[in-house]
Amino acid sequence: MPASKLENQRKSVLHLWENGIRNAKEIHARTKIGLSTIYKMINKLKQTGNLHHAKGNGRPKKITVVVSRALGQYVRRGKTSLFCFRRIMNAQFYVEILDNHIPEINEMLGNEWRFQQDNDPKHTSHLARAFLAENMPQVMDWPSNSPDLNPIENLWSIVKKNVERRVPKKNLTELEQFMAEE
């Protein structure tokens, strides 16, 4: 597998660094690598002594017992229908989607469920907040920028892997069908 552009840049900066060239502008003049990239690499060299990239995106590779239990809570009573859309979502469209799915959720769970959402602006709009206050049994407070705390993200990861294994063609209808089957 050929080295990526960034890997080649790391090698070049590291080579110059090890040969005593430690000025970002001098490295830039010799390599034409962007200054901001060089500054980041120099900071990493100063902090860690290397430019090795930690593989992965920081999420655990395995589903742990705790996450497994949480996912089980999502699926033990069944799953709701999948809703796919092809337009830009705004607060009004978000509320329409919720309004259409609440009867299905209530039929499955009664009033024994909590609603969780992130702090996306369309979720926290006045329109959405008013709708949630009137129509949801309970809405969980959720910290901003915390996708790792959200167990449903792990479930989506599993669905994504399963769908990718089936290799959907570049066809949205087939992709939607595969997702619904998962």
N, C-alpha and C positions, 0 to 999 in steps of 0.2 A: 504494500500500500504506500503510495507516495506521501511524503511529508506535506503537511498543510503549510499554507503561507505563514501562519502564526508560529508553527514549529520552526520553520526556517528563520524567522525573525528572532526567535528565542536563541537559536544556535548562534546567529551572527552577533547579537548583543552580548551573549555570554563569552564568546570568543574574544571580542574586543575588551570586555571587562577583565577577563583573565590576563590579557596582555597589557594591562595598565591604563587603558583608555576608559575613563570613568566620567567624562563630561558628556551630558546628553546631546548638546549641540554638535560636539565632535562626532559622536556616534551617528547622529542624524546625517551629518555631512558625508560620512563614509558609506552609509547604508541606504539613505533616503527613506528610512522607516519613520513614521509619524512621531513627532516629539512627545505627544501624550502617551503613546504606546511605550516609548523608550522610558519616560518618567515612571510609568507603572512598573516596568521591568526592573528599573534601578531600585525602586522602593522595595520590590519583592526580593531582589538580591541582598539588599541591606538588612531586611528583616529575617529572611530564611536562609540566605546563602546559596540559593539555587533558583532556577526558573521552571522547575518541574510543575506540570499541571496536575492538580488533583482530579482524577477522572470522576465522572458522574456529576449530578447536579445538586448533590447534598441530601437527597432523599434516601431513605433506607432501601436497600436492594430487596429485602424480604418483607413480607407482611408478618408482623409480629403477632403474638397472642393477643395483645391489647387491641391492635388494629383489627385483627380477625374478629374479635368479639364485637367491636363497634360495627364492622361491616355486617355481621350477623344480625344486628338489631335493625339494619336497614332492610334486609331481605327476608327476614323470618316470616313476615306476614304477606309476602308477595311483592310485586313491583307495579308501579303505575305505568301508564302508556308513555311512550317516548314522543316528545314533541320536537320536531325539527323545523327550523324556519330559515328563510333565505332573504331576510330583510334586516335592516339595522334596528336594533332594539332600543326603544326609549322607554320612559317611565309608563306611558299609557299602554304600550304593547306588553310590557312586563306585567302590568296589572291584568290585562286581558288574558294572558296565559295563566296566571294564577287563578283567576275567576273561573276559567274553563276546567282547571284540574282539581279544584277544591272538592267538588262533589265526589269525584272518584276517590280521593284520599279519605274523605269523611266516611264513605261507604266501606272502605278497607279498614280504617283505624278508629272510626268513631271520633270522639273528642280527646283521645289519648295520644296525642302527638304534639311535637314541638316543631316549629319552622325555623330553619337556619338559613341564613344568607350572608354573603360578605357585605362589605360597606361600599359597594359600587354606587355611584351617584343615582342611577336609576332605581336602585333598591332603597335608597334613603330619601328619595324625593317626597315632597308633601303628599302627592297623590298616592304613592306606594304606602307610606306610613299610615295614612288614613284608611286605606283599604285593609292593611294588615290588622290594624286595631279593631276593625269591625268584623273581620272574617276568619282570623286565625285564633285557635285556642290559646296558643302561647308562642311568642317570638323570642328566640334566644338572642341575647346581646352577644356580639362577636367582635373581637379585636380587629382592627384594620391590618391589612397585609399579613394575614396569617393562614395561608393555604395549607401549610404543613399540619396545622391543628385540625383540619377539616377531613374527617375520615372518608367522605364521599369522593375526595380527590383520588384516594387509593382505589376505590371502586371504578372510577373513570379510567384509571391507569390499566386495570385489568381488562375492561371492555375494549380500550384502545388496542392493547396487545392482541386480544382475540380477533378483533376486526382486521388488524393489519396482517395476521397470519392467513386470513382468507383472501388477501390481495384483491380488494375491490378495484374494478377498473375505474377510469376517470369518469365516473357516472354517479351523480348525487343520489339518484333513486336507489341504486344498488347499495351504496354506502348506508343510506337510511335503513334499508331492509336488513343488512347485516347487523347494524346497531340494535335494531328492534329485536332481532333474534337472540342477541347476546343478553 
